[in-house]
Amino acid sequence: MWGWFVDNSLWVLIASALLVIFLLFFSEKVRNIIAGLVPEKKREKAFGKINTVFWTIEGVVAIIMIVAFVAMTLSREGAPPLVTTDVIKRWFLDHGIKIVIILVVGIALWAALKRFTPPLVGRFMARPVPGESREGLKRRADTLLGVFIGLGKVIIILLVVLMVLSELGVSVGPILAGFGVVGIAIGFGAQYLIRDLIAGIFILMENQYRVGDVASVGGVTGQVEEINLRKTVLRDLDGIVHHVPNGEIRVASNYSRHFARVNLNISVSYNTDLDYAISVINRVCKEMAEEEKWSKVFQSVPGVLRVDKLGDSGIDIKILGDVKPLEQWNAMGELRLRLKREFDKAGIEIPWPHTKVYFGNKPDK
């Protein structure tokens, strides 16, 4: 087999090069065609598996190209064949089987990590907290799951690489010692990175915010899309993605922890009967909270708390009520709409700024 490969190394090199060119230009189209044959619900997972298959093919083709080039060079120089069938068999029996076992164990560990980490995180790390909703617990579990799987992946890859290098005869001790020296050197020059990592650990341990929460972090307010030990990624209402180093976070404000609150001021003009206006507001709030759609959102019926301010143009009436996390903006928007309609029906004026100008004459009493 090796003799045939050496004799035909030029054609093998040409064929593999053509295949690489084809993959570079047409692999994306082929992937999309294959993914289009998969049902839409399973398409996202299928993309991951298709990409893995194509990466594997590209890696194998690249190795074949390198081996074919080396074989062609040796055959042209007239060098004796360094790799024979007997040499391959002996090497495989001495080292190849162990390397295959290491790779299989690494794949098994990765599969076990993906299989058993979600239930373990759900059972031990995302325990119910008084006042925590199911959505909050799920966000907590998803956040921890992403961090643990990421760390586990790095650890498995490092272990497999080091064990394979050791089996190939490469001394691992100096490599580890080199990592230690480099780590110390980096430690002196990467104090901010270490600060970010430590802050990230405390963010996860204290459950300050989770993926899916709306939070104000480092002066940026948006929905949390990703949390890792180094940074927090948020997307604001304009769709802008912000990357905030965890070490830069001094105050983190979570808008969706346990519950949220409708905190709304409604202004009425000074000639309004306040008792009547308050009764209209409370009635609208009660009717809204009793509807099937909104009864699942409100945790307490909103109502008038107090007359909050005697403003320049009108009187502010404060409305408070508790809702499910992330529902406060929808609830306040709907409440404003309903109050405007009822105020129009009841003849209650919502004021706007007024200015009276006098030109030296006395105002009418």
WOVENVEN-V696434 format. One record per residue. OMEGA is omega as a letter, one per 20 degrees, with the letter a starting at -180 (999 if undefined). Layout:
OMEGA
OMEGA
//
This chain:
r
r
r
a
r
a
a
a
a
a
r
r
r
a
a
r
r
r
r
r
r
a
a
a
a
a
a
r
a
r
r
r
r
r
r
r
a
r
a
a
a
a
a
r
a
r
r
a
r
r
r
r
a
r
r
r
a
r
r
r
r
r
r
r
a
a
r
r
r
a
r
r
a
a
a
r
a
a
r
a
r
a
r
r
r
r
r
r
a
r
a
r
a
a
a
a
a
r
r
r
r
r
r
r
r
r
r
r
r
r
r
r
a
a
a
a
a
r
r
r
r
a
a
a
a
a
a
r
r
r
a
r
r
r
r
r
r
r
r
a
a
r
r
a
r
a
a
r
r
r
r
r
r
a
a
a
r
r
a
a
a
a
r
r
r
r
r
r
r
a
a
a
r
r
r
r
r
r
r
r
r
r
r
r
r
a
r
a
a
a
r
r
r
r
r
a
r
r
r
r
a
r
a
a
a
r
a
r
a
r
a
r
r
a
r
a
r
r
r
r
r
r
a
r
a
r
r
a
a
a
r
a
r
r
a
a
r
a
a
r
a
r
a
r
a
r
r
a
r
r
r
a
a
a
a
a
r
r
r
a
r
a
a
r
r
a
r
a
a
r
a
r
a
r
r
r
r
r
r
a
a
r
r
r
a
r
r
a
a
r
a
a
a
r
r
a
a
r
r
a
r
r
a
r
a
r
a
a
r
a
a
a
a
a
a
r
a
r
r
r
a
r
r
a
r
r
a
a
r
a
a
r
r
a
r
a
a
r
r
r
a
r
r
r
a
a
r
a
r
a
r
a
r
r
r
a
r
r
r
a
r
r
r
r
999
//
